[in-house]
Every structure is written in C-alpha cells, then in structure tokens.
Amino acid sequence: RPGARMAGAQAPAATFERRVGRGGAEHHYLRVRLELPDGGARPSAAQFKQLVVSALRELHGEVGAALPVDVLTYEEKTLSAILRVISSGLVKLWSALTLLGFYQNRRCAVRVLQVKPWTSPFLLALSGNSRELVLD
C-alpha cells in the first residue's frame, strides 16, 4: 500500500531551526568622559580615538582593535565624547573602557555616563546634560 509505514521503520527525527530577527538595534551610542586626576596634557580627538583602540587591543587583541568604533563628538575641554559601536561590540568596548587605567603613563579612568541604542528616540539627549549647562 502506498503511504503505509513499513514495519520497524522509524519516524524521521524532528528538526529545529533557529531564527534571529533584526528587531534589535544596529548600533549603540555611549557618552563617556575621560578622567585624568593629575591634570597635565589633554588628548586631542585623534589621540582619544587612539586611546580607545589601544584599550580594545589591550583587552581583546587584534580582533578587539578591529571593532568599528566611531568618535562622533569629542570635547577636549571636558574630555567627554560620544562613541558609536555596532551592537555586537558593545560589551567589548564597554569592558575595555572600564578597565583602561593609564594614558601616557598617567593614571586615568573612563566613565561611561550613558548608553543608548540607535533606535532610541532620545539619542540627542546624549549630546548634552541639562545639569551641566552654563547660562550667561
């Protein structure tokens, strides 16, 4: 009989397929501040970018150093910046910045002040903090 199971034949094994949706954010934005307790020379935007890449290389090797990180804004006066990183690299970047301890043989720390996904409608909020405004 067609369609009848043969005696002793096993049913095909169930197969599972994992599907991952693209609903998550493509990039994350971090507002960070470099703290140099002993003062001294302040890094330029290019030096700050190199500091970020060096921190990634030190903790995660060449793969970490190749992580696409953009310095969107950098203010030398306050040593604060807004960084953009692909979402899959957020943890690597954050950990590298947190564990950074020296800049040009001087103690330093990077404080992550805010993190926002690119889908956030309040992305512009990263660019300023109303508590830090100086009114003339």
Buried (B, 14 or more C-beta within 10 A) or exposed (E): EEEEEEEEEEEEEEEEEEEEEEEEBEBBBBBBBBEBEEEEEBBEEEBBBEBBBBBBBBBBEEEBBEBEBEBEEBEEEEBBBBBBBBEEBBEBBBBBBBEBEEBEEEEBBBEBEEBBBBEBEEBEEBEEEEEEEEEE
